[in-house]
Amino acid sequence: MGSAGPVEVEPMPGYWELLTRGSSALLSAWTDCSHCGLEFSKRTLLDNAYITWTEIALFFFCAFLWTIIRKRLTESLFKPLAQWCRLMPKDAAKMPESAWKLVFYTMSWSYSTYLLFFSSYSFFNNPPSVFSNWKSGMTVPTDIAIAYLIQGSFYGHSIYATVNMDTWRKDSAVMVVHHIITLALISFSYAFRYHNVGILVLFLHDINDVLLEFTKLNVYLKARGGGYHVLNDVLSNMGSVSFSVTWFWFRLYWFPLKVLYATCVSSIQSVPTIPFYFFFNALLFALLLMNIYWFLFIVIFVVKLLKVKEVNDVREYEDEDARKAAEELLKDAENNDDDAGHHNSALRKHVQNGVIKDKHL
């Protein structure tokens, strides 16, 4: 017998094809769903959702563990590093958050990159294959299950962290909604065995978080010690450009044309009775709308950058919150480091004179 030929890969569609074929598939599925309703949804949920109490317990344990790890790293590494670098008060208050997120997202994106490009999975180059051989209750490969545990528990932690640990910004409420939707997508896609498409979604989104936190850290560092450091300035500008380009390319181009096309069109072609078709697509479209919403911030950011030549986070609130953050930092420094008297005096002077301006991310 001859060996099987290469698998034919369907060309990636354009926006128009997504709109026409996607809307046609959704309308056809809606027309055929005459038996849909609350009772049918309940029965479908019970028949197709597979998740164990052990997996749920692992989720809560890891979410708690992320919170503990972040607090320990903040106190033992990130805050001392900010003090050692002699960052401006407001920058020093926000630096631990960015450092923590950079560490996590670099790790998580690297792992999803490994799964998509250095293992046997071909989901990126052939998105319709995410639904090939799908079966209700099928076994989740261990490497993908690990990715789901890491990401799901981190977003569980992030809901708490956005409210209680992170700097509150103009879009923080939207960020909480984003984390809830993302956690719902991760949880339900795992339970319904849509894990293949889930890995693709995570890969397309995490790269922007890596570039965002890298850029913010370099903005903080370029004014350390009250001076100007050209390397960090260049890196922050490079990061800003890369972040803006990859946001459009990954989240507004590849995400709808690879993921949404697969979930709207390819899914129902491969599995005509695929469960919760409308529910998952509604969550993915909500994620797309939030990506568009945040892209408006990026456009404003780029316009402002071209006008004033200064990297500035348009999501930030003004000086009052910065003053409070700086005062907290100063209090921590006074309590934890008796040898930093000279630097603390400088911080106190900035805080008391009210010269902290919103010039940095």
C-alpha positions in Angstrom: 0.0 0.0 0.0 1.3 3.5 -0.8 1.6 6.1 1.9 -1.1 8.6 2.3 -0.6 12.0 0.5 -0.2 15.3 2.3 -3.3 16.7 4.0 -4.8 19.4 1.9 -4.9 22.7 3.7 -7.8 25.0 3.1 -6.6 28.5 2.1 -7.2 31.2 4.8 -10.4 33.1 3.9 -10.7 36.9 3.7 -12.9 39.2 5.7 -15.7 39.1 3.1 -15.7 35.3 3.0 -15.8 35.2 6.8 -18.8 37.6 6.8 -20.8 35.8 4.1 -20.1 32.2 4.8 -20.0 32.8 8.6 -23.4 34.5 8.6 -24.8 31.9 6.3 -23.7 29.1 8.6 -25.0 30.8 11.6 -28.4 31.5 9.9 -28.6 27.9 8.7 -27.8 26.5 12.1 -30.4 28.8 13.7 -33.1 27.7 11.2 -32.3 24.0 11.8 -32.4 24.4 15.6 -36.2 24.3 16.0 -35.8 22.1 19.0 -33.4 24.4 20.8 -34.4 25.8 24.2 -33.6 25.7 27.9 -34.4 22.1 28.3 -32.3 21.1 25.3 -29.4 23.1 26.4 -29.5 21.5 29.9 -29.6 18.0 28.3 -26.7 18.9 26.0 -24.7 20.3 28.9 -25.1 17.1 30.9 -24.4 14.8 28.0 -21.3 16.6 26.6 -19.5 18.5 29.4 -16.7 16.4 30.9 -14.8 17.8 33.9 -13.9 16.2 37.2 -13.9 17.5 40.7 -10.1 16.9 40.8 -9.7 19.2 37.8 -11.8 21.9 39.5 -9.8 21.5 42.7 -6.6 21.9 40.7 -7.9 25.1 39.1 -8.6 26.7 42.5 -5.4 25.5 44.0 -3.3 26.9 41.1 -5.2 30.2 41.0 -4.4 30.6 44.7 -0.8 29.6 44.0 -0.4 32.2 41.3 -1.6 34.9 43.9 0.9 33.7 46.5 3.8 33.5 43.9 3.0 37.0 42.7 3.0 38.4 46.2 6.2 36.7 47.2 8.0 37.8 44.0 6.7 41.4 44.4 8.0 41.7 47.9 11.3 39.8 47.5 12.3 40.7 44.0 10.3 43.3 42.0 10.0 46.0 44.7 13.6 45.8 45.8 14.6 45.9 42.1 12.5 49.0 41.5 14.2 50.6 44.6 17.6 49.6 43.4 17.0 51.1 39.9 15.8 54.3 41.6 12.7 54.6 39.6 10.3 57.6 39.8 7.7 57.0 42.5 4.7 56.3 40.3 6.8 54.1 38.0 8.2 52.1 41.0 4.6 51.6 42.2 3.5 50.0 38.9 6.7 48.2 38.0 6.0 45.0 40.0 2.7 44.5 38.1 4.4 44.7 34.7 7.3 42.6 35.7 5.0 39.8 37.0 2.9 39.9 33.9 5.9 39.8 31.6 7.3 36.8 33.4 4.0 34.9 33.1 3.0 35.8 29.5 6.5 35.1 28.2 6.3 31.6 29.7 2.7 30.9 28.6 3.2 32.2 25.0 6.4 30.3 24.6 4.6 27.1 25.6 1.7 27.6 23.2 4.3 28.5 20.5 6.0 25.2 21.2 2.7 23.3 20.9 1.7 24.9 17.6 5.0 25.0 15.8 7.4 22.4 17.4 5.0 19.5 18.1 2.7 17.4 16.0 -0.2 19.8 16.0 -1.0 21.7 12.8 -3.8 23.9 14.1 -2.2 27.2 13.1 -1.5 26.3 9.5 -4.7 24.3 9.1 -7.3 25.8 11.5 -10.3 23.7 10.3 -8.3 20.7 11.6 -9.1 21.7 15.2 -12.5 19.9 14.7 -11.2 16.9 12.9 -12.1 13.6 14.7 -13.9 15.6 17.4 -15.8 13.4 19.8 -17.8 14.2 22.9 -15.7 13.3 26.0 -12.5 12.6 24.0 -9.3 12.5 26.0 -7.4 15.8 26.2 -3.7 15.3 25.4 -1.5 15.9 28.5 0.5 18.7 27.0 -2.6 20.6 26.1 -4.2 19.9 29.5 -1.2 21.4 31.2 -1.6 24.6 29.1 -5.3 24.8 30.0 -4.5 24.4 33.7 -1.8 27.1 33.6 -4.0 29.6 31.6 -7.3 28.9 33.3 -5.9 29.2 36.8 -4.0 32.4 35.9 -7.2 34.1 34.6 -8.9 33.0 37.8 -6.1 34.7 39.7 -6.3 37.7 37.3 -10.0 38.5 38.1 -9.0 38.9 41.8 -5.7 40.7 40.9 -7.3 43.3 38.6 -9.6 44.4 41.4 -7.3 44.0 44.4 -3.7 44.1 43.2 -3.3 45.9 39.9 -3.3 49.7 39.3 -6.9 50.7 38.5 -7.2 52.1 35.0 -10.0 53.5 32.8 -10.5 50.1 31.1 -10.1 48.0 34.2 -13.8 47.2 34.3 -13.6 46.0 30.7 -10.5 44.0 31.7 -12.5 42.2 34.5 -15.2 41.4 31.9 -12.5 40.2 29.5 -11.0 37.9 32.2 -14.4 36.5 33.0 -15.2 35.8 29.3 -11.7 34.3 28.8 -12.1 32.1 31.8 -15.5 31.0 30.6 -14.1 30.2 27.2 -11.2 28.2 28.7 -13.4 26.3 31.1 -16.2 25.4 28.7 -13.9 24.7 25.8 -12.0 22.2 28.0 -15.2 20.6 29.3 -16.7 20.3 25.7 -13.3 19.2 24.3 -12.7 22.2 22.1 -9.2 22.4 23.4 -7.6 22.4 20.0 -9.1 25.8 19.0 -8.5 27.0 22.6 -4.7 26.7 22.2 -4.9 28.7 19.0 -6.9 31.5 20.7 -4.3 31.7 23.6 -1.4 31.8 21.2 -2.9 34.7 19.2 -3.6 36.8 22.3 -0.6 36.3 24.6 2.0 37.8 22.4 0.5 41.3 22.8 0.7 41.0 26.6 4.4 40.1 26.3 5.1 43.2 24.2 2.9 45.5 26.3 4.7 44.6 29.6 8.1 44.7 27.9 7.3 48.2 26.6 6.0 49.5 30.0 9.1 48.2 31.9 11.4 50.0 29.5 9.4 53.2 29.9 9.8 53.0 33.6 13.5 52.3 33.3 14.4 55.0 30.8 14.0 57.7 33.5 15.5 55.8 36.4 17.7 57.7 38.8 16.3 61.0 37.5 18.3 60.6 34.3 17.7 59.6 30.7 18.7 56.2 29.3 18.6 56.1 25.6 18.7 52.2 25.3 15.5 51.9 27.3 13.9 54.7 25.3 14.7 53.0 22.0 13.5 49.6 23.3 10.2 51.2 24.6 9.6 52.8 21.1 10.4 49.5 19.4 8.1 47.7 21.8 5.3 50.2 21.1 5.5 49.8 17.4 5.7 46.0 17.7 2.7 45.9 20.1 0.6 48.0 17.8 1.4 46.0 14.7 1.0 42.6 16.3 -2.3 43.6 17.9 -3.9 44.2 14.5 -2.1 41.2 12.9 -2.8 38.6 15.6 -6.1 39.8 17.1 -7.9 41.6 14.3 -6.5 39.6 11.3 -5.5 36.1 12.2 -8.0 35.7 15.1 -11.2 36.3 13.1 -9.9 34.7 9.9 -8.4 31.6 11.5 -10.4 31.1 14.7 -13.8 32.6 14.0 -14.0 31.1 10.5 -13.1 27.7 11.9 -15.7 27.9 14.8 -18.5 29.4 12.6 -18.0 27.5 9.3 -15.6 24.5 9.7 -17.0 23.3 13.0 -20.5 22.7 11.7 -19.2 21.2 8.5 -17.1 18.6 10.5 -19.7 18.1 13.3 -23.2 19.1 12.2 -24.6 18.5 15.7 -21.7 20.2 17.5 -22.9 21.2 21.0 -23.3 24.9 22.1 -22.4 26.2 18.7 -24.0 29.6 19.3 -22.7 30.0 22.9 -19.1 29.5 22.0 -19.3 31.7 18.9 -21.0 34.4 20.9 -18.1 34.4 23.5 -15.5 34.5 20.7 -17.3 37.4 19.0 -17.4 39.3 22.3 -13.7 38.8 22.6 -13.3 40.2 19.1 -15.3 43.3 20.0 -13.1 43.9 23.1 -10.1 43.6 20.9 -11.5 46.3 18.6 -12.3 48.4 21.6 -8.8 48.2 22.9 -7.4 48.8 19.4 -9.1 52.3 19.6 -6.9 53.0 22.6 -3.9 51.9 20.5 -4.9 54.3 17.7 -5.2 57.2 20.2 -1.9 56.2 21.7 -0.1 56.2 18.3 -1.6 59.6 17.4 -0.6 61.0 20.8 2.9 59.6 20.4 3.3 61.2 17.0 2.2 64.6 18.4 4.1 64.7 21.7 6.9 62.1 21.1 6.2 60.6 24.5 5.0 57.1 25.3 1.9 57.5 27.4 -0.8 55.0 28.5 -4.1 56.6 27.6 -5.9 54.2 30.0 -4.2 55.7 33.1 -6.0 58.0 35.5 -4.2 61.2 36.6 -2.1 62.4 39.4 -4.3 61.6 42.4 -4.0 57.9 42.0 -0.3 58.3 41.2 0.2 60.2 44.4 -1.5 57.5 46.4 0.5 54.8 44.8 3.8 56.7 45.4 2.9 57.3 49.1 2.3 53.6 49.6 5.6 52.8 48.0 7.3 55.3 50.2 5.7 53.9 53.3 6.9 50.3 52.3 10.4 51.6 51.6 10.6 53.3 55.0 9.3 50.2 56.8 11.5 47.7 55.0 14.8 49.3 54.3 16.5 51.6 56.8 19.6 52.0 54.5 17.6 53.7 51.8 17.3 57.0 53.6 18.7 59.3 50.9 16.5 57.7 48.2 13.4 57.8 50.3 14.0 61.5 51.0 14.0 62.1 47.2 10.8 60.1 46.9 9.2 62.1 49.6 10.1 65.3 48.0 8.5 64.2 44.7 5.3 63.2 46.5 5.0 66.3 48.7 5.8 68.8 46.0 3.2 67.1 43.6 5.6 66.9 40.7 4.7 63.4 39.6 3.3 63.8 36.1 1.5 61.3 34.0 4.3 60.9 31.5 4.9 57.2 31.7 3.0 54.0 31.2 
